[in-house]
Each structure stands twice: as structure tokens, then as C-alpha cells.
């Protein structure tokens, strides 16, 4: 009976070690995937930021230019919504 208990304990320890190793491997894999996704998200956020800055610059430049006569006439002729 005692030999069976020792064998069961050894089996449990082996399974415990195997489970811990699997958890470490999964943790490493998850961290790697998250790092890759964070890098991709960071890249897309930079692209979006640059696009917004470019659009705001264009809008700002348009506001700084004085209206030409043809622009004034066009603006007055447009019906308001």
C-alpha cells in the first residue's frame, strides 16, 4: 500500500512539473503575442496621428488665406442648410 502511495506522489509531482512548464510556455507565448499586437497598434496610432496633423494643417492653411472675389461670390450664393 505504501509503495502505491509513493508511486502516486511521484506521478503527481511529475504532472505538477509538466503543468508548471506548460503554463510558463503559454505565458511566454502570450507575452510575445501581446508585444507584437502592441507594436502594430502603436504603428497604426502614429499613422493616424500624422494623418490628423496633416489634415489640421490643411484646414489651418485654408483659413489663413484671404478669400478671393470668386470665393466670396460663391459663398454668398450658396443656400444655407
C-alpha positions in Angstrom: 0.0 0.0 0.0 2.8 2.3 0.9 4.6 1.7 -2.4 1.4 2.7 -4.2 1.3 6.0 -2.3 4.9 6.7 -3.2 4.2 5.9 -6.8 1.1 8.2 -6.8 3.1 11.0 -5.2 5.9 10.7 -7.8 3.3 10.7 -10.6 1.6 13.8 -9.1 5.0 15.6 -8.9 5.8 14.8 -12.5 2.4 16.1 -13.6 2.8 19.2 -11.5 6.2 19.9 -13.0 4.8 19.3 -16.5 1.8 21.6 -15.8 4.1 24.4 -14.5 6.2 24.2 -17.6 3.2 24.3 -19.9 2.0 27.4 -18.0 5.4 29.1 -18.4 5.4 28.3 -22.1 1.9 29.7 -22.6 2.8 32.8 -20.6 5.8 33.4 -22.8 3.8 32.9 -25.9 1.0 35.2 -24.7 3.5 37.9 -23.8 5.1 37.6 -27.2 1.8 37.9 -29.0 0.8 40.9 -26.9 4.1 42.7 -27.6 3.5 42.1 -31.4 0.0 43.5 -31.2 1.1 46.5 -29.1 3.8 47.3 -31.7 1.2 47.1 -34.5 -1.3 49.2 -32.6 1.5 51.8 -31.9 2.4 51.9 -35.6 -1.3 52.5 -36.6 -1.7 55.2 -34.0 1.3 57.0 -35.4 -0.1 56.8 -38.9 -3.4 58.1 -37.7 -1.7 60.9 -35.7 0.3 62.0 -38.8 -2.8 62.0 -40.9 -4.8 64.1 -38.4 -1.9 66.6 -38.2 -1.7 66.9 -42.0 -5.5 67.4 -42.2 -5.4 70.1 -39.5 -2.5 71.8 -41.2 -4.5 71.9 -44.5 -7.6 73.3 -42.7 -5.5 75.9 -40.9 -3.8 77.0 -44.2 -7.2 77.4 -45.8 -8.4 79.7 -43.0 -5.4 81.9 -43.2 -5.7 82.6 -47.0 -7.9 85.7 -47.7 -11.0 85.0 -49.8 -10.8 85.9 -53.5 -13.7 87.7 -55.1 -14.9 84.5 -56.8 -14.8 82.7 -53.5 -16.9 85.5 -51.8 -19.5 85.3 -54.5 -19.7 81.5 -54.3 -20.1 81.6 -50.5 -22.9 84.2 -50.7 -24.7 82.3 -53.4 -24.8 79.0 -51.5 -28.0 78.4 -49.8 -27.8 77.7 -46.1 -28.8 74.4 -44.8 
